[in-house]
Amino acid sequence: MKLRNSWMNAGCVVALGIGCALGQPVAPTWSHDPAAQNGPLHWGGVAPSDETCGNAPLGMPTMVQVGMAQTPVNIVTANDVLALLPQLDFRYNTTPFEVENTGHVIEVVYNAGSSIRVGWSVTDVYQLAQFHFHAPSEHTINGIQYDAELHLVHKNALGQLVVVGVLLSQSAGAPSGIFDQILTTAPASVGTGTLDGMTLNANSLLPQDQDYFTYAGSLTTPPCTEGVRWFVMQTPVQVSPYVIQQLHLLAGQFPGYNGFANNNRPVAPLNGRTILSTF
């Protein structure tokens, strides 16, 4: 998961882990390649603000943890705690059909006015800022990794973050639709592609069954900031093979990835955290 790359300029990398400066791409400081010196094992050494990610000293095979509530995780359903949880109330409007290649993810920035309610207080309303994709999935369910994962990123009036994760499963019978259009519009290099006069609605990306898992986690890209509320939908959404192929094709062309065609962070330990599940 990453945050919207147009909220800040020079502060993007330091505060939010985003490669941007006044809308212009900056030199890549990290990648998703586990074998690279700037890969997930070494994100804690990218910049002082990224120490929460943890770091493996060069030449060492294991990472020294710093943040103890990191995302993604492996969700073991036998260990989930069933709880009476509020229904997620999605209040999404349409937004212009603009798809960004940020150099780390394929992302759709969302116009103001769309939100999700995850409880009963005023601060339980979070505004949708953007959604983006990782392939393969970042979360795993009982050790099973899905073909891709969609992250819908929200922020409330206090600056607190909620991310809704939707697992994506490749199916030859999946109909062409909004997912295909997004990947067709995504540019091959860092920049923005548009479908003039067209809009999209994130409601069409969600599964019909809206049961979920929830836990306390972090951003899944540098600086790996903790304090993020995660809601991972239990039911995967089927997408066409074209969607998965394009996500990997584009990832392999990200600056500094050197052809590495995945953009998922490996799972992190739970470290005693509890995962709640609707029933």
Kinemage of the C-alpha trace (Angstrom):
@kinemage 1
@onewidth
@group {chain A} dominant
@subgroup {mainchain}
@vectorlist {calphas} color= white
{ca met a 1} P 0.000 0.000 0.000
{ca lys a 2} L 1.146 3.533 -0.794
{ca leu a 3} L -0.457 6.907 -0.367
{ca arg a 4} L -1.671 9.308 -2.987
{ca asn a 5} L 1.364 10.727 -4.727
{ca ser a 6} L -0.016 14.227 -5.213
{ca trp a 7} L -0.757 15.189 -1.617
{ca met a 8} L 2.708 16.686 -1.059
{ca asn a 9} L 5.758 17.555 -3.084
{ca ala a 10} L 9.157 17.457 -1.384
{ca gly a 11} L 7.592 15.840 1.683
{ca cys a 12} L 6.312 12.838 -0.258
{ca val a 13} L 9.393 10.672 0.121
{ca val a 14} L 10.150 11.662 3.702
{ca ala a 15} L 6.647 11.663 5.132
{ca leu a 16} L 4.705 9.253 2.979
{ca gly a 17} L 7.157 7.055 1.104
{ca ile a 18} L 6.174 8.307 -2.330
{ca gly a 19} L 8.474 9.120 -5.222
{ca cys a 20} L 7.218 12.548 -6.363
{ca ala a 21} L 8.197 16.171 -6.498
{ca leu a 22} L 5.779 18.739 -7.880
{ca gly a 23} L 4.266 16.069 -10.097
{ca gln a 24} L 7.622 15.057 -11.584
{ca pro a 25} L 9.161 11.582 -11.120
{ca val a 26} L 12.298 11.385 -9.018
{ca ala a 27} L 15.135 8.916 -9.136
{ca pro a 28} L 14.028 5.581 -7.658
{ca thr a 29} L 15.396 4.954 -4.187
{ca trp a 30} L 13.759 1.571 -3.627
{ca ser a 31} L 12.323 -1.364 -5.519
{ca his a 32} L 10.343 -4.516 -4.788
{ca asp a 33} L 13.097 -6.925 -5.873
{ca pro a 34} L 14.073 -8.993 -2.774
{ca ala a 35} L 17.487 -9.665 -4.311
{ca ala a 36} L 18.305 -5.996 -4.917
{ca gln a 37} L 20.276 -3.793 -2.540
{ca asn a 38} L 17.316 -1.378 -2.527
{ca gly a 39} L 14.729 -4.164 -2.199
{ca pro a 40} L 12.313 -4.917 0.687
{ca leu a 41} L 15.009 -6.418 2.903
{ca his a 42} L 16.882 -3.106 2.792
{ca trp a 43} L 14.107 -0.505 2.823
{ca gly a 44} L 15.106 0.524 6.341
{ca gly a 45} L 18.351 1.835 4.910
{ca val a 46} L 16.798 3.915 2.135
{ca ala a 47} L 16.470 7.030 4.310
{ca pro a 48} L 16.348 7.783 8.035
{ca ser a 49} L 12.564 8.168 7.832
{ca asp a 50} L 12.259 4.625 6.468
{ca glu a 51} L 13.861 2.847 9.433
{ca thr a 52} L 10.466 1.452 10.509
{ca cys a 53} L 10.634 -0.880 7.493
{ca gly a 54} L 13.532 -2.816 9.024
{ca asn a 55} L 16.813 -3.584 7.345
{ca ala a 56} L 19.138 -6.462 6.538
{ca pro a 57} L 22.785 -5.368 6.642
{ca leu a 58} L 24.382 -5.885 3.246
{ca gly a 59} L 25.537 -9.450 2.908
{ca met a 60} L 23.141 -10.683 5.604
{ca pro a 61} L 20.184 -12.925 4.632
{ca thr a 62} L 17.718 -11.804 7.311
{ca met a 63} L 16.116 -8.473 8.139
{ca val a 64} L 16.309 -6.856 11.556
{ca gln a 65} L 12.803 -5.721 12.486
{ca val a 66} L 12.121 -2.206 13.728
{ca gly a 67} L 8.391 -1.719 13.242
{ca met a 68} L 6.541 -4.549 14.987
{ca ala a 69} L 3.129 -4.008 13.364
{ca gln a 70} L 4.016 -4.266 9.697
{ca thr a 71} L 1.892 -5.107 6.648
{ca pro a 72} L 1.272 -7.386 4.775
{ca val a 73} L 0.662 -10.506 6.838
{ca asn a 74} L -0.411 -14.076 6.315
{ca ile a 75} L -4.001 -14.406 7.540
{ca val a 76} L -4.550 -17.819 9.132
{ca thr a 77} L -8.300 -18.250 9.275
{ca ala a 78} L -8.140 -20.858 12.049
{ca asn a 79} L -6.585 -18.220 14.301
{ca asp a 80} L -8.973 -15.364 13.513
{ca val a 81} L -11.196 -14.028 16.260
{ca leu a 82} L -14.831 -13.814 15.164
{ca ala a 83} L -16.324 -10.500 16.250
{ca leu a 84} L -19.421 -8.385 15.869
{ca leu a 85} L -17.981 -5.727 13.572
{ca pro a 86} L -19.647 -2.839 11.743
{ca gln a 87} L -20.518 -3.268 8.101
{ca leu a 88} L -18.268 -1.284 5.796
{ca asp a 89} L -20.348 1.521 4.330
{ca phe a 90} L -18.891 2.425 0.939
{ca arg a 91} L -19.990 5.830 -0.351
{ca tyr a 92} L -18.091 6.106 -3.608
{ca asn a 93} L -18.908 8.554 -6.396
{ca thr a 94} L -17.479 8.622 -9.892
{ca thr a 95} L -14.088 10.135 -10.688
{ca pro a 96} L -12.371 11.046 -13.993
{ca phe a 97} L -10.793 8.093 -15.776
{ca glu a 98} L -7.126 8.926 -15.147
{ca val a 99} L -4.583 6.189 -14.485
{ca glu a 100} L -1.083 6.909 -13.187
{ca asn a 101} L 2.096 4.898 -13.480
{ca thr a 102} L 3.992 6.083 -10.375
{ca gly a 103} L 7.090 3.964 -10.979
{ca his a 104} L 6.048 1.613 -8.166
{ca val a 105} L 2.324 0.948 -8.721
{ca ile a 106} L -0.517 1.527 -11.168
{ca glu a 107} L -2.802 4.010 -9.431
{ca val a 108} L -6.056 5.900 -9.885
{ca val a 109} L -6.242 9.197 -7.962
{ca tyr a 110} L -9.767 9.872 -6.736
{ca asn a 111} L -11.631 13.176 -6.688
{ca ala a 112} L -12.773 14.476 -3.296
{ca gly a 113} L -16.228 13.510 -2.047
{ca ser a 114} L -16.061 9.707 -1.858
{ca ser a 115} L -15.715 7.986 1.500
{ca ile a 116} L -16.078 4.892 3.631
{ca arg a 117} L -17.636 4.680 7.092
{ca val a 118} L -16.129 2.017 9.368
{ca gly a 119} L -17.878 2.800 12.640
{ca trp a 120} L -20.323 5.137 14.313
{ca ser a 121} L -18.318 8.254 15.240
{ca val a 122} L -17.494 11.309 13.129
{ca thr a 123} L -13.858 10.231 12.845
{ca asp a 124} L -14.938 6.862 11.446
{ca val a 125} L -15.577 8.507 8.065
{ca tyr a 126} L -12.532 8.254 5.783
{ca gln a 127} L -12.190 9.969 2.406
{ca leu a 128} L -11.053 7.857 -0.550
{ca ala a 129} L -7.805 9.321 -1.899
{ca gln a 130} L -6.694 6.722 -4.429
{ca phe a 131} L -6.526 3.042 -5.260
{ca his a 132} L -3.651 1.049 -6.709
{ca phe a 133} L -2.502 -2.493 -7.510
{ca his a 134} L 0.163 -4.972 -6.404
{ca ala a 135} L 0.982 -8.185 -8.269
{ca pro a 136} L 1.108 -10.796 -6.910
{ca ser a 137} L -0.957 -10.163 -3.771
{ca glu a 138} L 0.703 -8.795 -0.661
{ca his a 139} L -1.576 -10.472 1.879
{ca thr a 140} L -1.834 -14.247 1.847
{ca ile a 141} L -4.674 -16.371 3.200
{ca asn a 142} L -3.555 -19.587 4.906
{ca gly a 143} L -0.286 -19.244 3.025
{ca ile a 144} L -1.992 -18.904 -0.365
{ca gln a 145} L -0.917 -15.950 -2.472
{ca tyr a 146} L -3.395 -14.514 -4.967
{ca asp a 147} L -2.631 -13.184 -8.424
{ca ala a 148} L -2.898 -9.515 -7.428
{ca glu a 149} L -4.268 -7.183 -4.784
{ca leu a 150} L -6.130 -3.889 -4.946
{ca his a 151} L -5.613 -1.280 -2.196
{ca leu a 152} L -8.176 1.495 -1.664
{ca val a 153} L -6.546 4.181 0.482
{ca his a 154} L -8.605 6.447 2.758
{ca lys a 155} L -7.855 9.239 5.236
{ca asn a 156} L -10.024 10.838 7.926
{ca ala a 157} L -10.136 14.353 9.368
{ca leu a 158} L -7.442 13.461 11.909
{ca gly a 159} L -5.071 12.213 9.221
{ca gln a 160} L -5.589 8.578 10.200
{ca leu a 161} L -5.499 5.962 7.450
{ca val a 162} L -7.758 3.092 6.464
{ca val a 163} L -6.897 0.752 3.615
{ca val a 164} L -9.310 -1.742 2.094
{ca gly a 165} L -7.545 -4.686 0.442
{ca val a 166} L -9.267 -6.698 -2.295
{ca leu a 167} L -7.629 -9.918 -3.442
{ca leu a 168} L -7.716 -10.502 -7.205
{ca ser a 169} L -7.841 -13.934 -8.801
{ca gln a 170} L -7.153 -14.599 -12.467
{ca ser a 171} L -9.957 -16.347 -14.325
{ca ala a 172} L -10.154 -17.103 -18.026
{ca gly a 173} L -13.922 -16.634 -17.796
{ca ala a 174} L -13.774 -13.242 -16.117
{ca pro a 175} L -15.575 -10.669 -18.277
{ca ser a 176} L -13.752 -7.659 -19.626
{ca gly a 177} L -14.660 -4.562 -17.663
{ca ile a 178} L -13.328 -1.764 -15.531
{ca phe a 179} L -10.148 -3.640 -14.553
{ca asp a 180} L -9.274 -4.220 -18.215
{ca gln a 181} L -9.948 -0.575 -19.040
{ca ile a 182} L -7.707 0.622 -16.210
{ca leu a 183} L -4.791 -1.525 -17.350
{ca thr a 184} L -5.319 -0.569 -20.990
{ca thr a 185} L -5.193 3.125 -20.014
{ca ala a 186} L -2.135 2.791 -17.742
{ca pro a 187} L 0.964 4.276 -19.439
{ca ala a 188} L 4.036 2.106 -19.933
{ca ser a 189} L 6.309 4.696 -18.289
{ca val a 190} L 5.912 7.075 -15.351
{ca gly a 191} L 3.040 9.402 -16.169
{ca thr a 192} L -0.733 9.575 -16.552
{ca gly a 193} L -3.096 8.055 -19.104
{ca thr a 194} L -6.675 9.253 -19.559
{ca leu a 195} L -9.925 8.287 -21.218
{ca asp a 196} L -11.343 11.703 -22.109
{ca gly a 197} L -14.932 12.189 -21.037
{ca met a 198} L -15.021 8.860 -19.216
{ca thr a 199} L -15.458 8.249 -15.484
{ca leu a 200} L -15.133 5.254 -13.191
{ca asn a 201} L -16.577 4.247 -9.830
{ca ala a 202} L -14.579 2.204 -7.315
{ca asn a 203} L -17.772 0.422 -6.232
{ca ser a 204} L -17.398 -1.727 -9.345
{ca leu a 205} L -14.069 -3.070 -8.032
{ca leu a 206} L -15.489 -4.537 -4.818
{ca pro a 207} L -16.760 -8.083 -4.169
{ca gln a 208} L -20.496 -8.511 -3.586
{ca asp a 209} L -19.843 -10.376 -0.326
{ca gln a 210} L -18.348 -7.750 1.961
{ca asp a 211} L -17.213 -9.839 4.935
{ca tyr a 212} L -13.683 -8.870 5.927
{ca phe a 213} L -10.630 -9.439 8.100
{ca thr a 214} L -9.271 -6.466 10.041
{ca tyr a 215} L -6.085 -5.728 11.973
{ca ala a 216} L -3.637 -2.939 12.824
{ca gly a 217} L -0.807 -2.590 10.336
{ca ser a 218} L 1.326 -0.250 8.284
{ca leu a 219} L 2.022 1.123 4.850
{ca thr a 220} L 3.484 -1.602 2.633
{ca thr a 221} L 6.002 0.728 0.988
{ca pro a 222} L 8.645 3.008 2.512
{ca pro a 223} L 8.481 4.582 5.077
{ca cys a 224} L 6.277 1.656 6.293
{ca thr a 225} L 4.447 3.955 8.729
{ca glu a 226} L 2.366 2.099 11.310
{ca gly a 227} L -1.057 2.966 12.726
{ca val a 228} L -2.957 1.992 9.561
{ca arg a 229} L -6.321 0.217 9.944
{ca trp a 230} L -6.547 -2.622 7.452
{ca phe a 231} L -9.723 -4.238 6.127
{ca val a 232} L -9.022 -7.205 3.818
{ca met a 233} L -12.090 -8.455 1.999
{ca gln a 234} L -12.581 -12.183 2.453
{ca thr a 235} L -13.970 -12.860 -1.038
{ca pro a 236} L -11.574 -12.450 -3.995
{ca val a 237} L -12.655 -10.678 -7.176
{ca gln a 238} L -12.048 -12.423 -10.479
{ca val a 239} L -10.201 -10.548 -13.210
{ca ser a 240} L -9.098 -11.472 -16.708
{ca pro a 241} L -5.624 -12.896 -17.476
{ca tyr a 242} L -4.948 -9.656 -19.354
{ca val a 243} L -5.121 -7.658 -16.111
{ca ile a 244} L -2.540 -9.840 -14.359
{ca gln a 245} L -0.272 -9.948 -17.397
{ca gln a 246} L -0.309 -6.158 -17.723
{ca leu a 247} L 0.396 -5.580 -14.033
{ca his a 248} L 3.531 -7.719 -14.288
{ca leu a 249} L 4.547 -6.265 -17.650
{ca leu a 250} L 4.341 -2.712 -16.326
{ca ala a 251} L 6.107 -3.581 -13.056
{ca gly a 252} L 9.025 -4.969 -15.041
{ca gln a 253} L 9.390 -1.552 -16.689
{ca phe a 254} L 9.372 0.522 -13.483
{ca pro a 255} L 12.537 2.657 -13.156
{ca gly a 256} L 15.208 0.859 -11.198
{ca tyr a 257} L 13.389 -2.502 -11.178
{ca asn a 258} L 15.688 -3.879 -13.913
{ca gly a 259} L 12.997 -6.133 -15.332
{ca phe a 260} L 11.803 -7.495 -11.972
{ca ala a 261} L 8.110 -7.944 -12.737
{ca asn a 262} L 6.527 -8.048 -9.242
{ca asn a 263} L 5.629 -5.185 -6.918
{ca asn a 264} L 4.546 -6.931 -3.718
{ca arg a 265} L 6.155 -6.699 -0.293
{ca pro a 266} L 6.796 -10.066 1.437
{ca val a 267} L 4.619 -10.886 4.459
{ca ala a 268} L 5.708 -9.746 7.908
{ca pro a 269} L 5.284 -11.482 11.292
{ca leu a 270} L 2.103 -10.792 13.261
{ca asn a 271} L 4.109 -10.243 16.453
{ca gly a 272} L 1.148 -10.992 18.685
{ca arg a 273} L -1.425 -8.938 16.785
{ca thr a 274} L -4.998 -10.211 16.628
{ca ile a 275} L -6.868 -10.476 13.324
{ca leu a 276} L -10.613 -10.015 13.690
{ca ser a 277} L -13.106 -11.501 11.256
{ca thr a 278} L -16.751 -10.817 10.524
{ca phe a 279} L -19.099 -13.786 10.705
